[in-house]
Amino acid sequence: MIWYAIASLTPAVLLALACLNGGVFPLLAVLSITVFVFSLDKLSRHLPESAASGRALTLILALVHFLLLALGVWALGAGAHLGLIDKLLIFTGLGLYFGQVSNSNAHELIHASARLPRRIGAAIYISLLHGHHVSAHLHVHHVHVATDADPNSARKGEGFWRYALRVIKGEFTAGLHAEAARRARASRPRSSWQNPYVAYVLGGMIALVVSFLIAGPKGLLIYIAIALYAQLQLLLSDYVQHYGLRRRIGESGKPEPIGAQHSWNAPKWYSNAMMLNAPKHSDHHMRPTRAFPALENRPHAMPQLPHSLPVMAVIALVPPLWRRVMDHRVSRWQKMA
């Protein structure tokens, strides 16, 4: 568990020091979540599976998320001690951290069996103005993954930017329809206020007000920009981890069960530790409630990305390069399926 803590908390500490002190820390913070991760991924190490739940770390990371988000809005919106370059570096570091670490942590929490961790995970997504992702992820993505019914499963040949424009609308409405269907199936009538979308919208509005109180109009704009940057990271993660893979449709019209072949996995150890094993994605979809330290990766049975998830996300930003790297791999797995 120590490597998970080191990898996920080190950038947060450096970002906090960057917000408070400037100096060399903004650069170190960005390097800690980019070059440093890339370099350590080159080492031949393996994170052994563990029966530990990792819940203490996920709760610590949740607290760190909210503190760092408020600190970042203050530093970038009202911090007179920081220069322009410092602020650009801090903004970049915060966007990467919230999009890669906080997103992975929130994802782990919303799959918890207990109500409190699930609500904390939802609060993290709400703080990034992406609360509807909770409903869409749990009730659409995990049900319809690797089919056209899931807006977050990218099709072969679909570039990231076209995918992102489709998902921005599709994910929100798909989650809303899923919640409406759940309400219709409920044994007891539920009021409109019990719809989680109410909490997503009201929570987002509260977050906007708090950011304004922290650093005024400038802080509000910075907060929105940070949230959008983090959302971009989340969309990249979904795009990369399911690109082109499809479940076969049986004679009954229903897709085959979700299997190891329906998600891309990245076997790089340090980025896996930083992202709480989110890149071990096949096992997660087959066993969604399994705690992150216990997730497995079987290279011969599960599609493998050629590079770490963060590196693949950068490649995805350039669609022609992405298709050159990935389309032949998708075709190979389609033939094997």
DRENDO-1510 file (C-alpha; in Angstrom, 1 decimal, always signed):
<recs>
REC; n; res; u; v; w
REC; 1; MET; +0.0; +0.0; +0.0 .
REC; 2; ILE; +3.0; +2.3; +0.5 .
REC; 3; TRP; +3.6; +2.8; -3.2 .
REC; 4; TYR; -0.1; +3.8; -3.8 .
REC; 5; ALA; +0.3; +6.4; -1.0 .
REC; 6; ILE; +3.6; +7.7; -2.3 .
REC; 7; ALA; +2.5; +7.9; -5.9 .
REC; 8; SER; -0.9; +9.5; -5.3 .
REC; 9; LEU; +0.0; +11.9; -2.5 .
REC; 10; THR; +3.5; +13.2; -3.6 .
REC; 11; PRO; +2.0; +15.5; -6.4 .
REC; 12; ALA; -0.6; +16.8; -3.9 .
REC; 13; VAL; +2.1; +17.8; -1.4 .
REC; 14; LEU; +4.1; +19.5; -4.1 .
REC; 15; LEU; +1.0; +21.3; -5.5 .
REC; 16; ALA; +0.1; +22.6; -2.0 .
REC; 17; LEU; +3.7; +23.9; -1.5 .
REC; 18; ALA; +3.5; +25.5; -5.0 .
REC; 19; CYS; +0.2; +27.3; -4.1 .
REC; 20; LEU; +1.6; +28.5; -0.8 .
REC; 21; ASN; +5.2; +29.4; -1.8 .
REC; 22; GLY; +5.7; +29.4; -5.5 .
REC; 23; GLY; +9.5; +29.2; -6.2 .
REC; 24; VAL; +10.6; +25.9; -7.6 .
REC; 25; PHE; +7.6; +24.0; -6.3 .
REC; 26; PRO; +5.2; +24.7; -9.3 .
REC; 27; LEU; +7.7; +23.1; -11.7 .
REC; 28; LEU; +8.4; +20.2; -9.3 .
REC; 29; ALA; +4.7; +19.6; -9.0 .
REC; 30; VAL; +4.1; +19.3; -12.7 .
REC; 31; LEU; +7.2; +17.1; -13.2 .
REC; 32; SER; +6.0; +14.8; -10.4 .
REC; 33; ILE; +2.9; +13.9; -12.3 .
REC; 34; THR; +4.4; +13.8; -15.8 .
REC; 35; VAL; +8.1; +13.2; -16.3 .
REC; 36; PHE; +8.7; +11.5; -12.9 .
REC; 37; VAL; +5.8; +9.1; -13.5 .
REC; 38; PHE; +6.9; +8.4; -17.0 .
REC; 39; SER; +10.5; +7.7; -15.8 .
REC; 40; LEU; +9.5; +5.3; -13.0 .
REC; 41; ASP; +7.1; +3.4; -15.2 .
REC; 42; LYS; +10.2; +2.4; -17.2 .
REC; 43; LEU; +11.4; +0.4; -14.2 .
REC; 44; SER; +10.5; -3.3; -14.3 .
REC; 45; ARG; +8.4; -3.5; -11.1 .
REC; 46; HIS; +5.2; -5.1; -10.2 .
REC; 47; LEU; +2.5; -4.1; -7.7 .
REC; 48; PRO; +1.4; -7.4; -6.1 .
REC; 49; GLU; -2.3; -8.0; -5.6 .
REC; 50; SER; -3.4; -7.4; -2.0 .
REC; 51; ALA; -6.5; -8.3; +0.0 .
REC; 52; ALA; -6.4; -4.8; +1.7 .
REC; 53; SER; -9.3; -2.5; +1.0 .
REC; 54; GLY; -7.3; +0.6; +0.7 .
REC; 55; ARG; -10.2; +2.6; +2.2 .
REC; 56; ALA; -8.1; +4.7; +4.5 .
REC; 57; LEU; -6.1; +6.0; +1.5 .
REC; 58; THR; -9.2; +6.7; -0.5 .
REC; 59; LEU; -10.6; +8.8; +2.3 .
REC; 60; ILE; -7.3; +10.7; +2.8 .
REC; 61; LEU; -7.2; +11.4; -0.9 .
REC; 62; ALA; -10.8; +12.7; -0.7 .
REC; 63; LEU; -9.9; +15.2; +2.0 .
REC; 64; VAL; -6.8; +16.2; +0.1 .
REC; 65; HIS; -8.9; +16.8; -3.0 .
REC; 66; PHE; -11.2; +19.3; -1.4 .
REC; 67; LEU; -8.4; +21.1; +0.5 .
REC; 68; LEU; -6.2; +21.3; -2.6 .
REC; 69; LEU; -9.1; +22.5; -4.8 .
REC; 70; ALA; -9.9; +25.4; -2.5 .
REC; 71; LEU; -6.2; +26.2; -2.1 .
REC; 72; GLY; -5.7; +26.2; -5.8 .
REC; 73; VAL; -8.6; +28.5; -6.5 .
REC; 74; TRP; -7.3; +30.9; -3.8 .
REC; 75; ALA; -3.7; +30.8; -5.1 .
REC; 76; LEU; -4.6; +31.3; -8.8 .
REC; 77; GLY; -7.4; +33.8; -8.2 .
REC; 78; ALA; -6.0; +35.9; -5.3 .
REC; 79; GLY; -2.4; +34.9; -4.8 .
REC; 80; ALA; -0.4; +38.0; -5.4 .
REC; 81; HIS; +2.8; +36.1; -4.4 .
REC; 82; LEU; +2.7; +34.0; -7.7 .
REC; 83; GLY; +3.9; +35.0; -11.1 .
REC; 84; LEU; +2.3; +34.2; -14.4 .
REC; 85; ILE; +4.6; +31.2; -15.1 .
REC; 86; ASP; +4.0; +29.9; -11.6 .
REC; 87; LYS; +0.2; +30.1; -12.1 .
REC; 88; LEU; +0.3; +28.4; -15.5 .
REC; 89; LEU; +2.3; +25.5; -14.0 .
REC; 90; ILE; +0.0; +25.2; -11.0 .
REC; 91; PHE; -3.1; +25.2; -13.2 .
REC; 92; THR; -1.6; +22.5; -15.3 .
REC; 93; GLY; -0.6; +20.4; -12.3 .
REC; 94; LEU; -4.0; +20.8; -10.6 .
REC; 95; GLY; -5.9; +19.8; -13.8 .
REC; 96; LEU; -3.7; +16.7; -14.2 .
REC; 97; TYR; -4.0; +15.8; -10.5 .
REC; 98; PHE; -7.8; +16.2; -10.3 .
REC; 99; GLY; -8.3; +14.5; -13.6 .
REC; 100; GLN; -6.0; +11.5; -12.9 .
REC; 101; VAL; -5.8; +11.0; -9.2 .
REC; 102; SER; -9.0; +12.5; -7.8 .
REC; 103; ASN; -11.0; +11.0; -10.7 .
REC; 104; SER; -9.6; +7.6; -10.0 .
REC; 105; ASN; -10.2; +8.0; -6.3 .
REC; 106; ALA; -13.8; +9.1; -6.8 .
REC; 107; HIS; -14.3; +6.2; -9.2 .
REC; 108; GLU; -13.1; +3.8; -6.5 .
REC; 109; LEU; -15.4; +5.4; -3.9 .
REC; 110; ILE; -18.7; +5.4; -5.9 .
REC; 111; HIS; -18.3; +1.6; -6.3 .
REC; 112; ALA; -18.0; +1.1; -2.5 .
REC; 113; SER; -20.6; -1.0; -0.8 .
REC; 114; ALA; -21.1; +1.5; +2.1 .
REC; 115; ARG; -23.2; +4.6; +1.6 .
REC; 116; LEU; -20.8; +7.2; +3.1 .
REC; 117; PRO; -17.9; +6.4; +0.7 .
REC; 118; ARG; -20.2; +6.5; -2.2 .
REC; 119; ARG; -21.5; +9.9; -1.2 .
REC; 120; ILE; -18.0; +11.2; -0.8 .
REC; 121; GLY; -17.0; +9.9; -4.2 .
REC; 122; ALA; -20.1; +11.7; -5.7 .
REC; 123; ALA; -19.1; +14.9; -3.9 .
REC; 124; ILE; -15.7; +14.8; -5.6 .
REC; 125; TYR; -17.3; +14.5; -9.0 .
REC; 126; ILE; -19.8; +17.3; -8.1 .
REC; 127; SER; -16.9; +19.5; -7.0 .
REC; 128; LEU; -15.5; +19.1; -10.5 .
REC; 129; LEU; -18.9; +20.0; -12.0 .
REC; 130; HIS; -19.3; +16.5; -13.3 .
REC; 131; GLY; -21.7; +15.0; -10.8 .
REC; 132; HIS; -23.9; +13.3; -13.5 .
REC; 133; HIS; -21.0; +11.1; -14.3 .
REC; 134; VAL; -21.9; +9.1; -11.1 .
REC; 135; SER; -25.3; +8.0; -12.5 .
REC; 136; ALA; -24.0; +7.6; -16.0 .
REC; 137; HIS; -21.1; +5.5; -14.9 .
REC; 138; LEU; -22.9; +3.2; -12.5 .
REC; 139; HIS; -26.2; +2.7; -14.4 .
REC; 140; VAL; -25.2; +3.2; -18.0 .
REC; 141; HIS; -21.5; +2.6; -18.5 .
REC; 142; HIS; -21.2; -0.6; -16.4 .
REC; 143; VAL; -24.4; -2.0; -17.9 .
REC; 144; HIS; -23.9; -1.2; -21.6 .
REC; 145; VAL; -20.1; -0.9; -21.8 .
REC; 146; ALA; -18.6; -1.8; -25.2 .
REC; 147; THR; -21.9; -1.3; -27.0 .
REC; 148; ASP; -23.4; +1.6; -28.8 .
REC; 149; ALA; -25.8; +2.1; -25.9 .
REC; 150; ASP; -23.0; +3.4; -23.8 .
REC; 151; PRO; -22.0; +7.0; -24.9 .
REC; 152; ASN; -18.6; +6.6; -23.1 .
REC; 153; SER; -17.4; +3.6; -25.2 .
REC; 154; ALA; -15.6; +5.0; -28.2 .
REC; 155; ARG; -16.1; +3.5; -31.6 .
REC; 156; LYS; -13.2; +2.3; -33.8 .
REC; 157; GLY; -12.1; +5.2; -36.0 .
REC; 158; GLU; -13.8; +7.8; -33.8 .
REC; 159; GLY; -11.3; +10.6; -32.9 .
REC; 160; PHE; -11.1; +11.9; -29.4 .
REC; 161; TRP; -12.4; +15.4; -30.1 .
REC; 162; ARG; -15.5; +14.1; -32.0 .
REC; 163; TYR; -16.0; +11.5; -29.2 .
REC; 164; ALA; -15.8; +14.3; -26.5 .
REC; 165; LEU; -18.4; +16.4; -28.2 .
REC; 166; ARG; -20.7; +13.4; -28.4 .
REC; 167; VAL; -20.2; +12.4; -24.7 .
REC; 168; ILE; -20.7; +15.8; -23.2 .
REC; 169; LYS; -24.4; +15.6; -24.1 .
REC; 170; GLY; -24.8; +11.9; -24.3 .
REC; 171; GLU; -23.5; +11.1; -20.9 .
REC; 172; PHE; -25.7; +13.6; -19.1 .
REC; 173; THR; -28.9; +12.5; -20.8 .
REC; 174; ALA; -28.1; +8.8; -20.6 .
REC; 175; GLY; -27.6; +9.1; -16.8 .
REC; 176; LEU; -30.8; +11.2; -16.5 .
REC; 177; HIS; -32.8; +8.5; -18.4 .
REC; 178; ALA; -31.3; +5.8; -16.3 .
REC; 179; GLU; -32.3; +7.5; -13.1 .
REC; 180; ALA; -35.8; +8.0; -14.4 .
REC; 181; ALA; -36.0; +4.3; -15.2 .
REC; 182; ARG; -34.8; +3.5; -11.7 .
REC; 183; ARG; -37.4; +5.7; -10.2 .
REC; 184; ALA; -40.1; +4.0; -12.3 .
REC; 185; ARG; -39.0; +0.6; -11.0 .
REC; 186; ALA; -38.9; +1.7; -7.4 .
REC; 187; SER; -41.3; +0.0; -5.0 .
REC; 188; ARG; -42.0; +3.2; -3.2 .
REC; 189; PRO; -42.8; +6.6; -4.9 .
REC; 190; ARG; -39.9; +9.0; -4.7 .
REC; 191; SER; -40.1; +12.8; -4.8 .
REC; 192; SER; -38.4; +14.9; -7.4 .
REC; 193; TRP; -35.9; +16.1; -4.7 .
REC; 194; GLN; -34.7; +12.5; -4.3 .
REC; 195; ASN; -33.4; +12.5; -7.9 .
REC; 196; PRO; -29.6; +12.6; -7.6 .
REC; 197; TYR; -29.5; +15.1; -10.5 .
REC; 198; VAL; -30.9; +17.6; -8.1 .
REC; 199; ALA; -27.8; +17.1; -5.8 .
REC; 200; TYR; -25.5; +17.3; -8.9 .
REC; 201; VAL; -26.9; +20.6; -10.0 .
REC; 202; LEU; -27.3; +22.2; -6.5 .
REC; 203; GLY; -23.9; +20.9; -5.4 .
REC; 204; GLY; -22.3; +22.4; -8.5 .
REC; 205; MET; -24.0; +25.7; -7.8 .
REC; 206; ILE; -22.7; +25.7; -4.2 .
REC; 207; ALA; -19.2; +25.0; -5.5 .
REC; 208; LEU; -19.4; +27.9; -7.8 .
REC; 209; VAL; -20.6; +30.2; -5.0 .
REC; 210; VAL; -17.8; +29.0; -2.7 .
REC; 211; SER; -15.1; +29.6; -5.4 .
REC; 212; PHE; -16.5; +33.2; -5.8 .
REC; 213; LEU; -16.3; +33.8; -2.1 .
REC; 214; ILE; -12.7; +32.5; -2.0 .
REC; 215; ALA; -11.3; +34.6; -4.8 .
REC; 216; GLY; -14.0; +36.7; -6.4 .
REC; 217; PRO; -14.9; +36.7; -10.1 .
REC; 218; LYS; -11.4; +35.7; -11.1 .
REC; 219; GLY; -11.5; +32.7; -8.7 .
REC; 220; LEU; -14.9; +31.7; -10.2 .
REC; 221; LEU; -13.4; +31.6; -13.7 .
REC; 222; ILE; -10.3; +29.8; -12.6 .
REC; 223; TYR; -12.4; +27.2; -10.8 .
REC; 224; ILE; -14.5; +26.5; -13.9 .
REC; 225; ALA; -11.4; +26.2; -16.0 .
REC; 226; ILE; -9.8; +23.7; -13.5 .
REC; 227; ALA; -13.0; +21.7; -13.5 .
REC; 228; LEU; -13.2; +21.6; -17.3 .
REC; 229; TYR; -9.5; +20.5; -17.5 .
REC; 230; ALA; -10.2; +17.7; -15.0 .
REC; 231; GLN; -13.2; +16.6; -17.0 .
REC; 232; LEU; -11.1; +16.5; -20.1 .
REC; 233; GLN; -8.8; +14.0; -18.3 .
REC; 234; LEU; -11.8; +11.9; -17.3 .
REC; 235; LEU; -13.0; +11.8; -20.9 .
REC; 236; LEU; -9.6; +10.8; -22.1 .
REC; 237; SER; -9.5; +8.0; -19.6 .
REC; 238; ASP; -12.8; +6.5; -20.8 .
REC; 239; TYR; -11.9; +7.0; -24.4 .
REC; 240; VAL; -8.6; +5.2; -24.1 .
REC; 241; GLN; -9.8; +2.3; -22.0 .
REC; 242; HIS; -12.6; +1.2; -24.3 .
REC; 243; TYR; -11.7; +2.5; -27.7 .
REC; 244; GLY; -13.0; +0.2; -30.5 .
REC; 245; LEU; -13.7; -2.8; -28.3 .
REC; 246; ARG; -17.2; -4.2; -28.8 .
REC; 247; ARG; -19.4; -6.9; -27.2 .
REC; 248; ARG; -21.0; -9.3; -29.7 .
REC; 249; ILE; -24.7; -9.2; -30.0 .
REC; 250; GLY; -26.4; -12.6; -29.7 .
REC; 251; GLU; -29.4; -14.0; -31.5 .
REC; 252; SER; -31.6; -12.7; -28.7 .
REC; 253; GLY; -30.5; -9.2; -29.4 .
REC; 254; LYS; -28.6; -8.9; -26.2 .
REC; 255; PRO; -24.8; -8.3; -26.0 .
REC; 256; GLU; -22.6; -11.0; -24.7 .
REC; 257; PRO; -21.5; -10.9; -21.0 .
REC; 258; ILE; -18.8; -8.4; -20.2 .
REC; 259; GLY; -15.4; -10.1; -20.4 .
REC; 260; ALA; -11.7; -9.5; -20.1 .
REC; 261; GLN; -11.5; -8.6; -23.8 .
REC; 262; HIS; -13.8; -5.5; -23.5 .
REC; 263; SER; -11.4; -3.0; -21.9 .
REC; 264; TRP; -7.8; -1.9; -22.5 .
REC; 265; ASN; -5.3; -2.2; -19.7 .
REC; 266; ALA; -2.0; -0.5; -19.0 .
REC; 267; PRO; +0.6; -2.6; -17.1 .
REC; 268; LYS; +2.9; +0.2; -16.0 .
REC; 269; TRP; +3.4; +0.0; -12.3 .
REC; 270; TYR; +3.9; +3.6; -11.0 .
REC; 271; SER; +1.1; +5.2; -13.0 .
REC; 272; ASN; -1.1; +2.3; -11.8 .
REC; 273; ALA; -0.1; +3.1; -8.2 .
REC; 274; MET; -0.8; +6.8; -8.8 .
REC; 275; MET; -4.2; +6.1; -10.3 .
REC; 276; LEU; -5.2; +3.4; -7.8 .
REC; 277; ASN; -5.1; +0.6; -10.4 .
REC; 278; ALA; -7.7; +2.3; -12.6 .
REC; 279; PRO; -5.6; +1.2; -15.7 .
REC; 280; LYS; -6.3; -2.5; -14.6 .
REC; 281; HIS; -9.7; -1.9; -16.3 .
REC; 282; SER; -10.8; -5.3; -17.4 .
REC; 283; ASP; -10.8; -6.8; -14.0 .
REC; 284; HIS; -12.7; -3.8; -12.7 .
REC; 285; HIS; -15.5; -4.2; -15.2 .
REC; 286; MET; -15.8; -7.9; -14.5 .
REC; 287; ARG; -15.8; -7.4; -10.7 .
REC; 288; PRO; -16.8; -3.7; -10.1 .
REC; 289; THR; -16.9; -3.9; -6.3 .
REC; 290; ARG; -13.4; -5.4; -6.0 .
REC; 291; ALA; -11.1; -3.0; -4.1 .
REC; 292; PHE; -8.3; -1.5; -6.1 .
REC; 293; PRO; -5.4; -3.3; -4.4 .
REC; 294; ALA; -6.8; -6.6; -5.5 .
REC; 295; LEU; -7.3; -5.9; -9.2 .
REC; 296; GLU; -5.4; -8.1; -11.6 .
REC; 297; ASN; -4.0; -7.8; -15.0 .
REC; 298; ARG; -3.6; -10.9; -17.2 .
REC; 299; PRO; -1.6; -9.8; -20.3 .
REC; 300; HIS; -2.5; -12.8; -22.5 .
REC; 301; ALA; -6.2; -12.6; -21.8 .
REC; 302; MET; -6.8; -8.8; -21.6 .
REC; 303; PRO; -6.1; -6.2; -24.2 .
REC; 304; GLN; -2.9; -4.3; -23.4 .
REC; 305; LEU; -2.1; -0.7; -24.3 .
REC; 306; PRO; +1.5; -0.2; -25.6 .
REC; 307; HIS; +2.2; +2.6; -23.1 .
REC; 308; SER; +0.9; +3.9; -19.8 .
REC; 309; LEU; -2.6; +5.4; -19.6 .
REC; 310; PRO; -1.3; +9.0; -19.2 .
REC; 311; VAL; +0.9; +8.6; -22.3 .
REC; 312; MET; -1.9; +7.1; -24.3 .
REC; 313; ALA; -4.1; +10.0; -23.3 .
REC; 314; VAL; -1.6; +12.4; -24.8 .
REC; 315; ILE; -1.5; +10.3; -28.0 .
REC; 316; ALA; -5.3; +10.4; -28.1 .
REC; 317; LEU; -5.2; +14.2; -28.5 .
REC; 318; VAL; -3.8; +13.7; -32.0 .
REC; 319; PRO; -6.4; +11.4; -33.8 .
REC; 320; PRO; -4.3; +10.4; -36.8 .
REC; 321; LEU; -1.5; +9.3; -34.5 .
REC; 322; TRP; -3.9; +7.6; -32.2 .
REC; 323; ARG; -5.5; +5.6; -35.1 .
REC; 324; ARG; -2.0; +4.6; -36.3 .
REC; 325; VAL; -1.1; +3.3; -32.9 .
REC; 326; MET; -4.4; +1.6; -32.0 .
REC; 327; ASP; -6.6; +0.6; -34.9 .
REC; 328; HIS; -4.5; -2.5; -35.9 .
REC; 329; ARG; -4.6; -3.6; -32.2 .
REC; 330; VAL; -8.3; -3.2; -32.1 .
REC; 331; SER; -8.7; -5.3; -35.3 .
REC; 332; ARG; -6.5; -8.0; -33.8 .
REC; 333; TRP; -8.6; -8.3; -30.7 .
REC; 334; GLN; -11.8; -8.3; -32.8 .
REC; 335; LYS; -10.5; -11.3; -34.7 .
REC; 336; MET; -9.5; -13.1; -31.4 .
REC; 337; ALA; -12.9; -12.4; -29.8 .
</recs>
